[in-house]
Amino acid sequence: MRNLFKRLASWLIVAALLSPLAGFAMEHPALLLTRDGVESIRANLGKAPLFDHSLRSAREDVDREIALGIDVPVPQDFSGGYTHERHKRNFFVAQKAALLYQILDEPRYGNYVRDMLLEYAALYPTLPLHPKERSYARGRLFWQCLNDANWLLYMAQAYDAIYEFLSVEDRELLERDLFRPFADFISLDNPQFYNRIHNHSAWGSAAVGMIGVAMGDEELINRALYGFEASVDSEARDNDGGLISSEGQGRGFLANLDAPFSPDGYYTEGPYYQRYAMYPFLAFSIAMENAYPDKRVLQQKDTVLVKATYALLNLADSQGEFFPINDAQKGMSITNSSLVTAVDAAYLYGEQDPALLSVAEEQGRVVLDQSGMAVALAVEEGRAQPFLKRSVILRDGPDGEQGGIAVLRDPEAGLETVFKFSAHGLSHGHFDKLAIAVHDDGREVLQDYGLVRFVNIEQKGGGNYLPENASWAKQTVAANTLVVDGQTQFGGEYDASSRNHSDLLFSDIGDDGFQIVSALEANAYAGSVIQRTVAMLRSPQENPVVIDVLRVMSDSPRTYDLPFHYLGQVIHTNFSLAQDEEFHVLGDGHGYEHLWREAVGKDLGTSATFTWLDGGRFNTITTATEKDDELLLARLGANDPDFNLRRDPSLIIRRESGRPTVFASTIQSHGGYDPVSESAVDVPGDVDHVEVLLSTKDYSAVGIQWHGGERSLLIVANRDVSAGGNHTLEVGGRKHQWTGPFQWTPLL
């Protein structure tokens, strides 16, 4: 009886929430494009070149497709195959054609969309599950429900835009035979896809909600916002090994807005998937804002989607490409269509920030709705201001309490350092807590591998994730972070990593001349605690330098590997190299099985220097070394019979220690080489020597000898990291007093 009352109460709450929908006379279009928006656009055609260019480009694209004729093939292929790409192309083109119908009032575009939708309505009821069986949630048009949701979200916009162009009979047929069964399939028939917290479910719920708004269907809108009751195996996993259901997990669109986004707008899966998920999040939120503004979906979590747009822009390098955090394809950039939508929406529905206009200019196009026109008109009126990227810390977790990502920037020099101390990142996360990556004007100095996948290239595993994504890219040794005893963090167990996160200890990023962030990881390895401090500063020669101080404490002797994954040609070392006559694999698991050992460094002394050339720039790591340290030169590609991995090189510092130990290094990109003039400039860089001067439970002190003879000292507090803490410490016979968790001191 108690359960009956609880269910009745829940139903009454939902009914109350949705009651304003009843009797609402829907105007079409009503999703991203509105009737008022159409009138405004028509009135301003010819006045906003950026919009006119985007409109002309869309028209050329659609006209080519109309000339080719409509093709709605029976599905059979993975990503990249003909049927997959044809259905994908269809939904993109149909949406554009429907917008052209509204803006240009040309019936041929409406006829094209109508005829395509009617062909789909004839095909869809005949389709079984897709013949490719790889996905945990197979689709019908596509090999996975995710792509089916893509199709529905775009086609909902197409349907909405030609709704009043269609006859009543056509609308009834499309809703009965196509749209309602389609929405039911990706939701009710696939709760393991729909009722979770993941970018997949964001697409699914947004698609169901979009077609619900277009059809004026209250039940579908409710299902989109809140999900539905369904039983899912608590041990079920997706194709990336992520749990589908966890205790206390929410469901539906609103839960997907809340849980993965932090208050700063960071999306826990990382910028690559945040970029992908922004479109459904914004599309449905704007549709609800236009059709049902009283629901305030766009304003959820303090308008987090506008913040998310800024977060994404700040997670792109100086050339506009996103940092490859977690599973990420390199080269994805702010010019992607999802970011065009995000920037335009953030401008119109945010505070009309003129800095966003310069991003729109860089993107070179706008969306064909009222937000795109607003941006294009503002650009034409000369309102654009530069979007200035500064150092930033973006918190992770729904409450911002699960670590985060720091990006340290020297805007003048173009150097950027990414420091990851976040949560795992759902099923697309990597086991790389406390990892760093360094970029120099968009060029990777120390790289994060990204993903092992050739997206939409059918010949490479159907365009899907390849086995080496799990065996290499996700593993700790693939990142620039500490590996203990040759094991991946948390033993490579997704569940354990997902329950834990690193913690920010302190930061000071307000001064471009000296910035510092420190974070702690206490759970990745049982019995070991790791503190990493990353600083970015200017050398006495006024060149940017990264200082990396990593301290590890373990309860027993351990073997530590600290990899640095670089790109390019070795130029110089201050130690000798013993090259292997035969390549040896570095290990038999945890990613080591993919690394060939090429050479071992010998005669290291107390500070090792390693310089390489890449992209016309010299790069140097200078690291403090201990007597028995090994420096391993390794190369990716072992146990890779299909050549799925790039043959990238690595430098690995290996140390065996039974006591707390500190790895201290500097990283610098400097000088250059011109192959035309055959001239080299500033090959040695600015750092001569790095030394750990003191390591106790309370402090780590690192000394740097600069090339010009100057010396500097960085002291990091290991326990009292409070901003008001007072410290007194003697290092090398000299007393130092300071307030706060660190001290940076030039020494004469």
Number of C-alpha atoms within 10 A of each C-alpha: 6 7 8 9 10 11 12 12 12 12 12 12 12 13 14 10 13 16 12 13 19 10 8 11 9 14 15 19 27 24 27 26 24 21 16 11 21 19 13 16 24 14 10 15 15 12 15 20 16 23 27 19 15 17 22 13 13 18 19 10 14 22 16 10 18 15 8 9 10 15 14 16 15 16 23 16 19 26 24 21 17 15 20 22 15 16 22 20 13 21 23 16 24 26 23 24 29 31 27 23 22 25 21 16 13 13 14 15 24 25 17 20 27 24 13 17 23 17 17 20 19 15 16 18 13 9 13 11 16 21 16 17 13 13 14 18 21 22 26 25 30 27 25 24 28 22 22 24 30 21 22 26 27 23 25 24 29 29 29 26 31 23 21 14 18 15 11 11 8 15 18 12 15 21 16 13 17 21 25 17 17 26 26 14 18 28 26 18 15 19 21 22 27 31 32 26 25 25 22 21 29 30 32 32 35 30 33 32 33 34 30 22 25 24 20 20 17 18 12 23 26 21 23 30 20 18 24 16 11 11 10 16 11 11 10 14 15 14 12 15 15 20 20 24 20 15 6 6 13 18 26 23 32 21 18 25 22 18 18 24 25 25 23 23 27 30 29 28 26 27 28 26 19 24 23 17 20 23 22 26 25 22 26 29 29 24 25 23 20 18 24 19 14 12 16 14 22 24 16 14 17 12 17 20 28 22 19 24 25 19 20 24 23 23 28 20 26 19 14 19 19 25 30 23 28 28 25 23 20 16 13 17 23 25 16 14 17 19 24 21 24 26 28 28 26 23 23 16 17 14 9 17 15 18 15 24 25 18 22 25 15 12 18 14 24 27 26 23 22 23 24 26 27 22 31 25 18 16 21 15 11 10 16 19 14 11 15 9 17 16 20 17 22 20 26 29 24 20 14 16 17 20 26 25 25 26 25 28 28 24 15 8 13 16 26 27 23 27 25 23 27 30 28 28 25 24 21 22 23 28 28 30 27 28 21 24 25 25 20 23 14 18 19 20 30 24 22 26 25 21 25 23 22 19 16 17 15 17 12 17 18 19 17 18 18 18 14 20 21 18 18 24 24 26 24 29 28 30 28 28 23 30 24 24 13 20 21 24 25 18 16 19 13 21 16 15 23 18 10 18 26 24 20 23 20 18 20 15 20 13 14 17 15 18 20 21 20 28 24 24 22 17 18 24 18 13 11 17 17 23 21 28 22 24 22 27 20 16 18 16 11 11 18 25 23 25 23 21 24 23 21 21 20 18 12 11 13 17 14 22 24 21 24 25 24 23 20 17 13 16 13 15 17 16 17 13 17 13 14 13 8 10 15 15 19 19 14 12 14 22 25 25 19 24 28 24 23 21 21 18 20 17 14 21 14 15 19 23 21 18 22 20 23 18 13 14 21 26 27 27 22 25 24 24 24 19 10 14 20 19 23 23 23 26 22 22 20 20 16 15 8 9 11 17 22 12 15 16 22 24 22 21 20 20 20 17 17 12 13 18 21 24 22 25 26 23 23 25 26 21 17 18 18 11 9 6 7 7 9 14 13 12 20 17 23 24 23 17 20 26 21 24 16 15 17 12 11 12 17 22 23 25 22 26 17 18 16 11 12 14 19 17 20 19 22 23 22 20 11 17 19 14 13 11 13 13 16 10 15 10 15 8 7 7 9 13 10 14 14 16 24 27 16 15 13 12 11 7
